[in-house]
Each structure stands twice: as C-alpha cells, then as structure tokens.
C-alpha cells in the first residue's frame, strides 16, 4: 500500500514533501483530516440508526 490509499493522494503528498512545497503539504493533510473526520461522523450517524 502507498502512503495513503495505495498511491492516490499519498503520491501527491510524497512529491510535495520532496520539493518542500509546504502549502501543498498543508492542504493535502487538511484534506485527509477532513475526509477522515467526515467519514467518522457519517459512520457514527449510520451506526446510531441501527443500534
């Protein structure tokens, strides 16, 4: 597997880190964090419907 999701956004993150593009690195990390938080929120809501 890649850094994140077997390539994908992890490839962009790795290449941005290699060229010290800190604004891109920050944006990618924020996007990953937002995606995780949103998916956890949706997952909790769906679980609460079934429990």
Secondary structure, 3 states (H helix, E strand, C coil): CCCCCCCHHHHHHHHHHHCCCHHHHHHHHHHHHHHHHHHHHHHHHHHHHHC
